[in-house]
C-alpha cells in the first residue's frame, strides 16, 4: 500500500529522542495519492489506509489491530 509501483505514497520519519528531541512524523505525498484515487471518497479511504499503515509501522503492530 505504501507504494504505487515505484512511487511512494507516504514516508515515516521515526523521530529522534534525546536532547534535541524530534517527534515522529508521517509524510503523505499528495500528488501520488491524488493520482491513484478515483474520486474524493476513494482519496479519503486511501489516505486513511496509508495513515493506519504508517502508524502501525511506527508502533510495531499489525495494521488490522488499529483499523
C-alpha positions as CSV (number, residue, x, y, z in Angstrom):
1,X,0.0,0.0,0.0
2,X,2.8,2.4,0.7
3,X,4.0,2.4,-2.9
4,X,2.2,2.5,-6.2
5,X,4.8,0.8,-8.4
6,X,8.0,2.8,-7.7
7,X,6.2,5.9,-6.4
8,X,5.9,6.1,-2.6
9,X,2.6,7.3,-1.1
10,X,3.9,8.1,2.3
11,X,7.1,8.1,4.5
12,X,7.6,7.5,8.2
13,X,10.2,9.7,9.9
14,X,10.6,7.9,13.3
15,X,12.0,10.9,15.2
16,X,14.9,11.3,17.5
17,X,14.9,11.0,21.2
18,X,17.4,12.9,23.3
19,X,18.4,16.5,23.9
20,X,17.2,17.8,20.5
21,X,14.1,15.6,20.5
22,X,12.2,15.4,17.2
23,X,8.8,13.7,17.3
24,X,7.9,11.0,14.8
25,X,6.2,12.3,11.6
26,X,4.2,10.8,8.8
27,X,4.7,12.5,5.4
28,X,1.9,11.9,2.8
29,X,2.7,12.5,-0.8
30,X,-0.3,14.3,-2.1
31,X,0.1,14.0,-5.9
32,X,0.7,10.2,-5.9
33,X,-2.3,9.8,-3.6
34,X,-4.5,12.0,-5.8
35,X,-3.3,10.3,-9.0
36,X,-4.1,6.8,-7.6
37,X,-7.6,7.8,-6.2
38,X,-10.7,7.6,-8.5
39,X,-12.7,10.3,-6.7
40,X,-12.7,12.3,-3.4
41,X,-14.3,9.4,-1.4
42,X,-11.7,7.0,-2.7
43,X,-8.9,9.5,-1.8
44,X,-10.3,9.8,1.7
45,X,-10.2,6.0,2.1
46,X,-6.8,5.7,0.6
47,X,-5.4,8.4,2.9
48,X,-7.0,6.6,5.9
49,X,-5.5,3.3,4.9
50,X,-2.0,4.8,4.4
51,X,-2.1,6.6,7.7
52,X,-3.2,3.4,9.5
53,X,-0.4,1.5,7.9
54,X,2.2,4.1,8.9
55,X,1.0,4.4,12.5
56,X,1.0,0.6,12.8
57,X,4.6,0.5,11.4
58,X,5.6,3.2,14.0
59,X,4.0,1.2,16.8
60,X,5.2,-2.2,15.6
61,X,1.7,-3.6,15.4
62,X,-0.4,-5.2,12.6
63,X,-2.4,-2.6,10.7
64,X,-5.6,-4.7,11.3
65,X,-5.2,-4.1,15.1
66,X,-5.6,-0.3,14.5
67,X,-8.4,-0.4,11.9
